[in-house]
Each structure stands twice: as C-alpha cells, then as structure tokens.
Amino acid sequence: MADSSSLMRTLRPWLGVLAKRRRRLWLGGGLMALTLLSALGLFAVSGWFITATGLTGLLFAAGVAATLDVYVPGGLIRLFAVTRTASRYLERLYNHDTVLRLLADLRTRLFAALAGQSSRVLAGRRASDWLNRLTADIDTLDSLYLRLLAPPAVALVAGALLSAFVAYFVPLAGAVLGAALLAGWLWFTLGQARLGMAASRRHVSELEALRGGVMETLQGLAELEAYATLAERQQRLERLEARLHESQRQLGRRVALGNALQVWLTGTAVAVTLWLAAGAFEAGSISGAVTVMLPMAVLAMNEAFGALPAAFTWLGATRGAAERLNELADPAPAAEPEPTKAPPSGELTLTLDDVGVRYPGALEPALDGLSLRLAPGERLAVEGASGSGKSTLTALLGRQLAPSEGSITLGDIALDAWPEEALRRRVAVLTQQTELLDDSLAANLRLANPEADNEALWQALDQVSLAAWAGALPQGLKTRVGEGGRRISGGQARRVALARLFLRDPALVVLDEPFAGVDRTTAQALGAALDAWLAGRSVVYLVHKAGGEVALPGIQQTISLVNGRPTRAATIHHGPEGSPQ
C-alpha cells in the first residue's frame, strides 16, 4: 500500500501535465473503447449468425420449415467490421498525435525547470545526464497515457460490459466471467507491475549508465588512448552491457509469463462460458446460436488484455524516469544564505583565501592552496597548461562550483552569500565554450541584455570588428547563427560571445581564453577595444601564457598554475603601449 502511494506521488506531477489535455485524452480513450466494443460486437454477432445459419440449414435438410433474417445480422457484421477498422485507424492517428503534444508539454515543463536552476546546479551534472533527462526519460513517459492509463481503463470497462451481457442470458456464466476477468485484470496490471518493478527500474538505470559511459568514452578517446586505459574502459562498458542484457532477459521472461497467463485466462474463460452456456441450452433457457455467441464474445477479450502484461511489467521504467525528472522539475529549494549586508553597488574586491577544489573520485585536487587578492580596477592573468586548473577557477568565480576548502569573498561578502540575480549582474564570465543558440544574431546578443536596442547591438558588434560583416548579411541582425553557431566561423562565434560582454556593466570580468580561434591582427584590435571597456573594472584573464603572441592589455599581476597549484606570482608593469617592460 505504501509502495502504491509512493508511486502515485511520483507520477502525480506528470499526471497533472496530462490533465491539461483531458479533452483529447477522453476522446482518445473513447476511440479506443469504440474499437474494442466493435471487436466484441463483431465476434458475438458473427458467432450467432454462423451458428444460426447452420442450424437453419439443418432444419431445412430435415424438412422442417424455418426462417432466418440474414439482413439484420449481416448488416451488423458489416457495421462492426467497418467501425472497428475506421476507429482503430482514427484512434492510432489521434492518440499518437496526442502523445506527441504531451511530449512537447513535458519537455516544455522540463526546460522551464532547467531555466530556473542556478548555474551551480546545472554544472553539477554531466552533459550525458542532461541529455538522458531531456530525451530518454521524457520519451519513457510517453507510455503513461498510451499504455498505462487508457488501455487498462478501457479493458476494465469492456470486461464489465461483457460480463453484464453474458449475465443477461446466463447469470451464473456472467458472474463467473466477471470474477475471472477482474482477477486477470488485477494480475495483468498490479501483479505484473510488482513482478517487474525492481528489474525495469534497474534496467533504465543501467541503460543510462551505459549511454553516459559511451558518450564520455568517445569524448575522452584521445586521453584514454594516450594513458593506455581504453581497454579497461571498454571492459567496464562491456560489464554494463552484460548486466543490461541480463535485465532485458529477466524482464522478457516475466512479460512472457504474463502473456501466457493472459492467453490461458482468455481460453479458460471461453471454455467455462461455453460449458455453462451449454448447460443453459440443455435446460432450454437459451438457443443454440446464443450458446455459441457468448464464448465467441469472450474470445474478443484477447484484444483488451493483450498489451497489458508487457506495459505494466515495464512500469518501473516509467517510475524511474519520473523520479529523475521530479528531481529537476521540483528541486528541493536551496536556502540562499542571507548576506550580512547588502551587496555593494560600486567597486568590488575579489579575495581567494587558500582555496582548494577536489572532484569526487579524483586522485589529485583540481586546485590546491590558491590565494589572491584583486583590488578594484586591477587586472590579473592566470596562466597554465591545459588541465592546470584554469577552468575550475572560472567555475569557482562564476559560482558554478563551491570550493572544497578555503573561502572566496567578493566585495567583503562571501561569494556563496550573494543573491543570484545580483551576482549575475555584477560578474561577467566568458568561458572557453561559446554558447550560441539556433536563433537570430540579435537574439543571441540580447542574452546578455534583453533590453538592448538595435543601436546598442550594432555598437557591441563594432567593438569586436563584426559590424561590417553583420551589415553585409542579407538579413542583418535577423540572420540565424545555427545551433552552437554552426552557420558562422569559430572566430566569428567567439567574437559574438565577446560582444555580449559590451552589453553588460559588470564590476568583475572573467575572461577564459578570450582570443581563442581569432587571428593575431583581429585579436590585437579586440584587445584595444577591451582595454578601453575594461577601464575601472576588475579583470581575471585565464590563458595558456600571459606573454604570448597577443599581449593582454593592462595586466598588473600574474599567477602561474601547475597541476592546480600556484607556483609563481609576479607583478608586471606596462608601458604606454601596453607592452611589458
């Protein structure tokens, strides 16, 4: 009982989404019921008509005068056959259209939930996790209506009507049939669900782990090959795949058991109904044609019960998907610490005190013992090779990660205590990954400032030397950039991301490889524009080498990271041209 209440709590949010389209669901269920009732009518009338025709022929052969109206039953057979075909076609077409609409509703709900998450929560999961939630888990929920709600409801109603129909002619047969069909319905739904619940939930978890493992293996193929760990990784994936196959076989056996029981139940119900109807015929209560009609009608219950065992054996998969999606759609509200004082509106001082970050399962810390102080208006360069901890520092300053040890303060307030909205307004972060949506150039720029007018957008593009290029486009600012900026070059995409900075007014700017993918001449022009815009702002550059081909404007101090540890701190003075002396 407790498990049933827990299941209902898990599915309730998604049942609420379905309820918003209740009219379509009722109409789809009605079409499903019409199809099943047409099948029942077709079997029953056909059985009656064939038997009545045979008996009438026997009477004629014996020289007994007899009459039979062939037009009414013949017309009913055609009516039920045509209705069954047409309603099945309409039901499949209509219900699958409904399911596609429901999937759109579910994805909209999930996207809305993700949009409301903080960047730290979003960064706390791997990309494969988000992909599984948005695709596999949502797709799993499409069975909620089409396999788990409408079919058992229609089967229950059809069973009740059939039992009442049989009871009208043979009361005992109707009572026995009703009890048998109800017992079967309970087993094919609740029994099969209980039988397959644990295995189907485990199957979905193993499938998610396998998908994530394959994606991560492909993404890190070069590193796995370089460190000679690819074979070990493949063995781990093969073990996951073996467990997945075993759970599939286990579930297949339980579905086969349910299907066998369904066939046995229907066959037994037909035999018992025929036996009781034959007794009634012998007693003279019903005619021979009715005696055959009743078990023939029962035979049509194969169509009602046929899909239930498989659907409910896999109920655990739907439950598991709903549980994972509930974590995103209804996250536990995180108590945001109240700052001891209001966030300052002016200049900000950034302080890191012995900060360290250790990822779960990592042998070495990503950052260890990092301390620095960045006064208002100062510019800091953090240099280091790939894997030295620069991206981790970017995530820390953007509050996508929390330090494992040490503390970070911004404007004399702990970074964790800053209200989310105030932090996003005062701190701008340009990561190495260029985030562009499959939308217009203007829409991508307005991600930084939704209130920016076209004049501000052109000014921002001019700062990154893209105004002439954008002006020559046939659609100008309305030009779509493609998913991830695929319709434009990598350097142009990087500059579009950089242009978004010019639409903001932050006090602290974090630039992770700001000139990546940009040629030297363009990078120097961008550096000059940045130098003017960054005046008075605190800046953290994260680069491979501070004194590289492209000089970073106005750097006053630099820190080198090696394996997450600061190894050198120096002060750099700049001449009037911005070149180190």
SULRA-V883816 format. One record per helix or strand of 3 or more residues. SS is the DSSP state (hx for helix, st for strand). FROM is the first residue (numbers start at 1). LEN is the number of residues. If there is no record, write none. Layout:
SS/FROM/LEN + SS/FROM/LEN
This chain:
hx/2/18 + hx/22/40 + hx/70/46 + hx/119/5 + hx/127/14 + hx/143/4 + hx/150/20 + hx/171/49 + hx/221/6 + hx/230/53 + hx/288/12 + hx/301/5 + hx/308/6 + hx/315/15 + st/350/8 + st/367/8 + st/379/5 + hx/390/8 + st/405/6 + hx/415/3 + hx/420/7 + st/427/4 + hx/441/5 + hx/454/10 + hx/467/6 + hx/476/3 + hx/483/3 + hx/490/12 + st/508/5 + hx/520/14 + st/538/6 + st/557/6 + st/565/7
